[in-house]
């Protein structure tokens, strides 16, 4: 810094003010300092500046792996929003949902020096044994069951599932079958609960749910079972990847979508419009969820009180995989006919 000051003909304090973006420095002086920095190859030490200011301009993200479409797209949005605000993102993915892994992730983020943490995980993993972060570290959670403990941002899972089921009932289907996500997933539970609630409110039979694990393979296995149900004319699948497996199973069993069975997914992944047929699905606004996570974290860092839950609504995207039921569809399937 002293070398830069000498070359630019200014004080070390002026070099420091330029390094910190002080608007009080006049433009001509600022340019002299910047030119001197460039000539000497000087770069301010961001770690030292962070220690001096007491902030690190970094947001940590703990997430349950990167295989989930929702996690990846939310993370992408968080990183973009953070970068636009001048913050870096430190990522710690967990390979298993255990308390030890969660505690270890918190400890690592403390060592890596972050100002805020976004947790893309289900809040039941955060029990009282989890280590306490330093007081300056703010927390935002992507899980609508985390009410009361931290600011929460999440997709409105229940609203999305209710819309999907109601869409199929409005088309004239007597009931709606369901391929759910894994048992340990709260998001899967919320979608399944909403599916059941709509059917009961409408006075419809609630068929047994078929359990999947978010993968196309599990959707395929569930689809093979559903193909044996003669009265199955409509299916709500808890995510698009399992819906892809369901479509394959129906095709192999000679069932046409949507002529024999209508299918609705959840997520609106990039490939959903290229399925055969193109998939009707519930679009999650992952970008908005990520933006609101960063917004909540930055507001907390500014000293604002941030509480409550901010739910981002989903949108029904109608494509070619849903239609009104054919009057003879169940009879033809019950007769074992191939189409």
C-alpha positions in Angstrom: 0.0 0.0 0.0 2.9 2.3 0.8 4.4 1.7 -2.7 1.1 2.5 -4.3 0.8 5.7 -2.3 4.3 6.8 -3.3 3.8 6.1 -7.0 0.4 7.9 -7.0 1.6 10.7 -4.9 -1.0 10.3 -2.2 -1.3 9.1 1.3 -1.7 5.5 2.4 -5.0 6.5 3.9 -6.2 7.7 0.4 -5.2 4.3 -1.1 -7.2 2.6 1.6 -10.2 4.7 0.9 -10.0 3.9 -2.9 -9.7 0.2 -2.0 -12.8 0.4 0.0 -14.8 2.3 -2.6 -15.1 5.5 -0.6 -17.1 7.9 -2.8 -15.5 10.9 -1.1 -12.3 10.4 -3.2 -12.3 12.7 -6.2 -12.2 11.0 -9.6 -8.8 12.2 -10.7 -7.2 11.0 -7.5 -9.0 7.7 -7.6 -7.7 7.1 -11.2 -4.1 7.9 -10.1 -4.4 5.3 -7.4 -6.0 2.7 -9.6 -3.3 3.2 -12.3 -0.6 2.8 -9.6 -2.3 -0.4 -8.4 -2.3 -1.8 -11.9 1.3 -0.9 -12.6 2.5 -2.4 -9.3 0.2 -5.4 -9.5 -1.4 -4.5 -6.1 -4.6 -6.1 -5.0 -6.3 -5.4 -1.7 -6.3 -8.4 0.7 -10.0 -9.2 1.0 -9.4 -11.5 4.0 -7.7 -8.7 6.0 -10.4 -6.2 4.9 -13.0 -8.6 6.1 -11.4 -9.0 9.5 -11.2 -5.2 9.8 -14.8 -4.6 8.8 -16.1 -7.6 10.7 -17.9 -9.0 7.6 -16.9 -11.5 5.0 -19.2 -10.8 2.1 -20.0 -14.5 1.9 -23.1 -16.6 2.2 -22.9 -20.3 3.1 -25.3 -22.9 1.7 -25.9 -26.3 3.3 -27.9 -28.6 1.1 -28.8 -32.2 0.9 -26.8 -33.2 -2.1 -27.0 -32.0 -5.7 -29.0 -34.8 -7.3 -32.4 -33.0 -6.6 -33.7 -30.7 -9.3 -35.1 -28.4 -6.8 -31.9 -28.1 -4.8 -29.7 -27.5 -7.8 -32.0 -24.8 -9.3 -32.5 -23.1 -5.9 -28.7 -23.1 -5.4 -28.2 -21.6 -8.8 -30.6 -18.8 -8.1 -29.0 -18.1 -4.7 -25.5 -17.9 -6.3 -26.7 -15.5 -8.9 -28.5 -13.3 -6.5 -25.6 -13.3 -4.1 -23.2 -12.4 -6.8 -25.3 -9.4 -7.9 -25.2 -8.2 -4.3 -21.4 -8.6 -4.1 -21.4 -11.8 -2.1 -19.6 -15.0 -2.7 -21.3 -18.4 -2.0 -19.6 -21.2 0.0 -21.4 -24.6 -0.6 -21.4 -27.6 1.7 -23.4 -30.5 0.3 -24.4 -33.3 2.7 -24.3 -36.9 1.4 -26.7 -38.2 4.1 -29.4 -36.6 6.3 -27.8 -37.3 9.7 -27.3 -35.1 12.7 -23.6 -35.6 12.7 -23.4 -34.4 9.1 -25.4 -31.3 9.9 -23.3 -30.5 12.9 -20.1 -31.0 10.8 -21.5 -28.7 8.1 -22.2 -25.9 10.7 -18.7 -26.3 12.1 -17.1 -26.0 8.7 -19.1 -22.9 7.8 -17.9 -21.3 11.1 -14.3 -22.0 10.1 -14.8 -20.8 6.5 -16.1 -17.4 7.7 -19.5 -16.5 6.3 -22.0 -13.8 7.2 -25.2 -15.8 6.6 -26.3 -19.4 6.0 -29.1 -20.7 3.8 -30.2 -24.2 4.7 -31.7 -26.1 1.8 -32.9 -28.9 3.9 -35.7 -30.1 6.1 -35.7 -28.4 9.5 -36.2 -31.6 11.5 -32.5 -32.2 11.0 -31.7 -29.1 13.1 -32.2 -30.3 16.7 -30.9 -28.7 19.8 -27.6 -30.6 19.6 -26.6 -28.7 16.5 -23.7 -26.2 17.3 -24.6 -22.6 17.7 -23.2 -20.3 15.1 -21.5 -17.0 16.1 -24.1 -14.2 16.8 -23.3 -12.3 13.6 -24.2 -15.3 11.4 -27.8 -15.1 10.1 -29.8 -18.1 9.0 -32.5 -18.6 6.4 -34.2 -21.9 5.8 -35.8 -23.4 2.6 -38.5 -25.5 4.4 -41.9 -24.2 5.3 -42.1 -26.4 8.4 -39.3 -24.3 10.0 -41.8 -21.6 11.3 -40.8 -19.8 14.4 -37.1 -20.5 14.5 -35.7 -18.8 11.4 -36.9 -16.8 8.4 -38.4 -19.3 5.9 -38.7 -19.2 2.1 -40.2 -22.2 0.2 -42.3 -23.2 -2.7 -46.0 -23.5 -1.8 -46.0 -27.3 -2.0 -49.6 -27.7 -0.8 -51.0 -25.1 -3.2 -49.2 -26.8 -6.1 -50.4 -30.3 -5.3 -54.0 -29.0 -4.8 -53.9 -27.3 -8.2 -52.7 -30.4 -9.9 -55.4 -32.7 -8.4 -58.1 -30.2 -9.0 -57.1 -29.8 -12.6 -57.6 -33.6 -13.1 -60.9 -33.6 -11.3 -62.1 -30.6 -13.3 -61.4 -32.6 -16.5 -64.0 -35.1 -15.3 -61.9 -37.9 -13.7 -63.6 -39.7 -10.9 -60.5 -39.8 -8.7 -56.8 -39.3 -8.9 -54.1 -41.8 -8.1 -50.7 -40.6 -6.7 -47.1 -41.5 -7.0 -45.5 -39.9 -4.0 -41.9 -39.0 -3.1 -39.8 -40.8 -0.4 -41.2 -41.3 3.0 -38.5 -39.2 4.7 -39.2 -36.1 2.6 -41.4 -33.4 4.1 -41.9 -31.9 0.6 -43.3 -35.3 -0.5 -45.5 -35.5 2.5 -47.0 -32.0 1.9 -47.8 -32.9 -1.7 -49.3 -36.2 -0.6 -51.4 -34.6 2.2 -52.8 -32.0 -0.3 -53.7 -34.7 -2.8 -55.7 -36.6 -0.1 -57.3 -33.4 1.2 -58.7 -32.4 -2.2 -60.1 -35.8 -2.9 -61.8 -35.9 0.5 -63.2 -32.4 0.2 -64.7 -33.4 -3.2 -66.1 -36.6 -1.8 -63.9 -38.9 -3.9 -62.3 -42.2 -3.2 -58.7 -41.9 -2.1 -56.7 -44.7 -3.8 -53.6 -46.2 -2.2 -50.5 -44.0 -2.9 -47.6 -45.5 -4.8 -44.3 -44.7 -3.1 -41.3 -43.6 -5.2 -37.9 -42.0 -4.5 -37.9 -39.1 -7.0 -36.1 -41.2 -9.7 -37.5 -42.2 -13.1 -36.8 -45.9 -12.1 -39.1 -45.7 -9.1 -41.8 -43.9 -11.3 -41.5 -46.7 -13.8 -42.1 -49.4 -11.1 -45.1 -47.4 -9.8 -46.4 -47.0 -13.3 -46.3 -50.8 -13.9 -48.5 -51.2 -10.8 -50.9 -48.5 -11.8 -51.2 -50.0 -15.3 -52.9 -53.0 -13.6 -55.6 -50.8 -12.0 -58.5 -50.8 -14.4 -60.1 -47.6 -12.9 -56.9 -45.6 -12.9 -57.6 -42.8 -15.4 -55.6 -40.0 -13.8 -52.3 -39.8 -11.9 -50.6 -37.0 -10.0 -46.9 -37.7 -9.8 -44.9 -35.8 -7.1 -42.1 -34.9 -9.5 -41.4 -34.8 -13.3 -38.6 -37.4 -13.2 -40.9 -40.0 -11.7 -43.5 -39.0 -14.2 -41.1 -39.8 -17.0 -40.9 -43.4 -15.6 -44.7 -43.6 -15.3 -45.1 -42.6 -19.0 -42.6 -45.3 -20.0 -44.5 -47.9 -18.0 -47.8 -46.9 -19.5 -46.4 -47.0 -23.0 -45.0 -50.5 -22.4 -48.4 -51.7 -21.1 -50.2 -50.3 -24.2 -51.9 -47.4 -22.4 -52.1 -44.1 -24.2 -51.6 -40.8 -22.5 -53.9 -38.9 -22.2 -56.5 -41.0 -24.0 -56.4 -43.8 -21.4 -54.7 -42.1 -18.5 -53.9 -38.5 -17.8 -50.6 -37.6 -16.0 -49.6 -34.5 -14.1 -46.0 -33.9 -12.8 -44.4 -31.4 -10.4 -41.4 -29.1 -11.0 -41.5 -28.3 -14.7 -37.9 -29.4 -15.4 -36.4 -28.3 -18.7 -37.1 -31.6 -20.4 -40.8 -31.8 -19.4 -41.9 -30.2 -22.6 -40.0 -32.8 -24.6 -41.6 -35.9 -23.0 -43.9 -38.0 -25.1 -46.4 -36.6 -24.7 -45.3 -33.2 -23.4 -46.0 -33.3 -19.7 -48.6 -31.2 -17.9 -46.9 -30.2 -14.6 -46.7 -27.7 -11.8 -44.0 -25.1 -12.4 -41.9 -24.2 -9.3 -40.3 -20.8 -9.4 -36.9 -21.8 -8.1 -35.3 -18.5 -9.2 -37.8 -16.6 -7.0 -37.1 -18.9 -4.0 -33.4 -18.3 -4.4 -33.8 -14.5 -4.7 -36.0 -14.3 -1.6 -33.5 -16.4 0.4 -30.7 -13.9 -0.4 -33.0 -11.0 0.2 -33.9 -12.3 3.6 -30.3 -12.9 4.5 -29.1 -9.4 3.5 -32.0 -7.8 5.3 -31.0 -9.6 8.5 -27.4 -8.5 8.0 -28.6 -4.9 7.7 -30.2 -5.3 11.2 -33.8 -5.7 10.1 -36.0 -8.2 11.9 -37.0 -10.9 9.4 -39.6 -13.4 10.5 -42.3 -15.6 9.2 -42.7 -17.7 6.0 -42.6 -16.5 2.4 -44.2 -19.1 0.1 -43.7 -18.8 -3.6 -46.8 -20.0 -5.6 -46.6 -22.7 -8.3 -48.1 -22.4 -11.8 -50.0 -25.1 -13.7 -48.4 -25.6 -17.1 -50.9 -27.5 -19.3 -49.5 -29.6 -22.1 -50.6 -32.8 -23.8 -50.5 -35.4 -21.0 -53.9 -34.5 -19.6 -57.4 -34.7 -21.1 -61.0 -35.6 -20.2 -61.5 -39.3 -19.5 -62.9 -41.4 -22.3 -66.2 -43.0 -21.3 -65.0 -46.5 -22.3 -61.4 -46.3 -21.1 -61.9 -48.2 -17.9 -64.0 -50.9 -19.6 -61.4 -51.4 -22.3 -58.6 -51.7 -19.7 -60.6 -54.0 -17.6 -61.1 -56.3 -20.6 -57.3 -56.4 -20.9 -57.3 -54.8 -24.3 -54.1 -53.4 -25.9 -54.2 -50.1 -27.8 
